[in-house]
Amino acid sequence: MRRLILASMVLAFFSVCWGQTPGVVRADHQQEAVALLAQKNAAQATPRSPLSSATCAFTFTSGANDTFLKYCVTANGNIALFQTPAGHEHIAVGQDGEGYGLCDLFSATAYNDYAEFGDSANWGPATVLSQNAKSVKIARTTSDGAWTLTQTFTQVAGSLPSVKIAMAMKNNTTEDRVVDLVRYADVDADGASLDSLDGTAHSAFGWQPAGNGRKFGLAMQDVASTSFHEGFAQSVPQGPAPCDLLRDVALATLTATDGSIFMFYELHVPKGTSKTVTVSYRGL
């Protein structure tokens, strides 16, 4: 009798689960579809120049299974794909949004390149300075000649693989200047557009809560920079306006949101010199 009662309880439990799961899955799929459509519309609404691209030009891979990392860099210095561990993608979902923005506080001029979320059309073409099996170095100067951004992407293999991005800002003018620099990513953690997102003084991150079947995420972290910096989450997938950075910043942890993250730096750059900051991407 006890076995019969236990079997009946188990059957009832699974009947409830099977009765509820299809509705949950449909709701999740519907929400994801709506988020991806909104993401596409937002990307199409952003201006872009003929130089804008989200096409992979350099691809790097290391490790296997839990230590696997694959990412790619565009000709302009955007990360258009970031997969870790094996089979878990965090950027190449829907619209590929990742890149850099800066605001020259001296002239109040904004410059940005956010891959499929557009660019400010005031950059010159990018130049590859060096390349090997583990890194690529790309330089790009603003069309007014005021700034040169040199980015060095370096793959770090190991038990917790990552990519380091050193960003050197050179002031090409004859005056000392201050620039706000950002590194941005439209996180689609573990293949999902609707994520939890937040930031700290030294990092920003998006992740999938374990309870919904997805368990991974993406973190962007400062690497020992001495310049003032802060990590933020945004309530929108598109990149921040470089001269209006706080417009879409979240004041609390975001949940089930198609948002994005960025690291902010304020750099005081004397004339003719460079300042460098480094960020790291890794899986959560």
N, C-alpha and C positions, 0 to 999 in steps of 0.2 A: 504493500500500500504506500509506504513512504517513497519507494522508487517511482510509483505511478504519479504521486503528487509532485515530486521533484521534476519528473519528465514533463508534466503539464505546465509547471512554472517556467521551465526552460523554453518550451514551445511558445508559451504566451509572450515571453520576453523577446524572442526572435521575431514573432509575428508583429509586435509593436515596432521593433527596429526596422523590419522590412516595410512596414506600413508607412513609417515616417521618412525613411532615407530618401526615396525618390523625390519627395517634395523639397527636401533640403537641397539635394543635388540640383534640381531644376532652379531653385531660388539662387543658389550660388552661381550657376551658369548664366542665369539671366542678369544678375548683378555684375558679373565679370564682363558680359557682352556689352552692357550699358556703359561700363567704365572704359572699355576699349574703344567704343565708338566716340565717347566724349574725348578720350585721349587723342584719337585721330583728328577730330575736329579742331582741338586746341593746337595740335601740331601744324595743321594746314593753315590755321589763322596767323601763324607767326611768320614774319618776313624772312626771306632767305635769299642769298646771293647765288650766282652761278658756281661759286667756289664751295658752297655748302655740300657736305657729303656725310653719309653714314655707312659708306662702303668700307669693309675691312681691307686694309693695305698691308698690315703686319700682324701675324698671328703667332701666339706663343702658347706652349703646352708643357705641363710637367706633371709628374705623379700619376697615380691610378687610384680608382675607387674613392676612399675618403680623403686622400691627399691629392686628388686630381684638381688641376686648375687649367682652364683654357680661357684666354682673353684675346681680343684683337684691338688694334689701334688704327684709326683712319689716317689718311694723308694729312689731315688738319690737326691731328692730335686729340681725337676723341676716342674713348673706349666704347665700342659698339656691341660688345659681347663679353659677358663675364660669367663663366660656369664653374662652380665648385660647391660640393663635391661632384663627382661624375653624374651627369644627368640632371643637374639642378641649376637652371639659368636664372639670372637676376637682373639683366638689363635688356637683352634682345627678346623682348616680349611686347607685342603691339608696336608702338613707336619707340625707336632707340634714342633716348635722351641722355646725354652726358657731355661734359665739357667744361669750359672756362669762361669767365666774364670778369671785366674790370671796369672801374669807374675812376677816371682821372679827376681828382678833387680840385686840381688847379684850374682845369678848363671845363669841368662838369660834363665831360664827354664819356659816353658809355661804349664799350666794345664787348662783344660776346660771340661765342660759337658753341651751340648746344646740339649739334648733329641734326636729327630729324625735327627738333624743336626750333630750328632756324638759327640765323646769325644776324649780326648787325651790319653786314655788308661794308664795313670799313676796315677790313683786313687785306693785306697782300697775300700772295700765295705762300704756302708753307714750303720749307726746305728741309730735306733730310741731311743732318750733319754727320751722323754715324749710325751703324746698325750691325748687330751680331745676333747670335742665337738666343741671347737672354735680354737684350735691350735695344731700344731705338731712341734716337735723339732728334727732335724736330724743332726748328726755329720758325717764328712767324712775326712779322712786323706790321704794326697798324698802318693803314694807308696814308695817314698824315705824318708818319715817320717818328712819332713821339715815343713809342714803346716797342720793344722787342721781347716777346715771350719765348723762352727756350725751355722745352719740356723733355725730360729724360725719363722714359718708362723702363723699369727694371723688374724682371721676374724674380721672385724669391720662392724657391722650392722648399719642401720640408713637410713636417707634420701639420703645420698650419700655413699653407701657401698664401702668398699675397703678391700684389704688384705695388711697387713704390713709384710715385710720380714726383720728381723734383721739378719745380716751376721757378725759373729764374726770370725776374722782371728787370729789364734794363731801361733806364731813363736816357733816351737819346737826345734830350733837349739841353738847353744851356741854363735851365733853372732847376733848383731842387723842387721835387714834387712829392705828393702823397697820393697813393693809389689804393683803392679797395679791390682786392682780388678774391674771386670765389672759384671753388671747384664744385661742380653740381652733378647729380645723377638722379634720373627718374628710376627709382627702385621698383622693380616688379618681382618681389622676393619669391623665390622658388616657383617662378612661372605664373604668379598671380598678381593682378593689378591692384587688388584691394589689400592693403597691408597695415601693419602697425608701424609707426615711425616716431622718432624722437631724436634729440641731440643733447650733447653735453658741452662742457668747456673745451674738450679735446677731440670730440668725435660726433658723428651723426650716423644713423643706422635705420634700416627698415627690415622687418622680419615677419614671418608667419607664425602665429601661435600654434603650439603643438597640438592643441585639441581639434584642429580642423583637418588633420591628416597631413598637412605640410609642416615641415619642421625647421626650415633653413632661412637664412637672410643674408644681408650684405651690410658691411660696416665700412665707413670712411673715417680714417683717423689721422690726426696730425702726428708728424714724426719729429719731435724735439725742436720745433720752431720757436725762436725767441721773439718774433713779432706777435703783436696781439692777435688772437684768433678765437673763434667760437664755432660750434657746430649747431646747425638748425634743421628742423623738419618743416616742410611746406605742405599746405593743404591742396596743392595743385600739382599736376605732373610736369608742367613746363618750367623752364629755368627762371631764376630770379632776375628782375630788372637790376642791372649792376649799380645804378644810381638811386634805386629805391628798394633796397634789399629786404626790408621788413614787411613789405606789402602783404605777402601771403604766408608769413611765418606763423607757425602754430605756437600757442602759449601753453599747451599741455600735450601730453602724449596723444597721438592720433591713432584711431583704430578703424579698421575696415575702410580705409581711405586710399584713393588713387593719388598719392602724393609724391614728394621728392625730398631730397636732402642736399645740403651743401655745407662746405667749410668756408668760413669767412676769414680773411686776413687784412689787416691794415698795415701798409708798408710805407715807410718814409724813405724815399730813394733819392739821394743827392744826384746832381747832374752828372751824366756820363758814367754812372756806376750801376751795379746790379744788386738786387736782394733776392734770396732764394728761400722758398718754403717747400716742404715735402709732405705729401699725403700718402696714405697707404689704403688700398682696398683689400679686404679679406672677407671670407665667408663667415657667417654666424651659425 
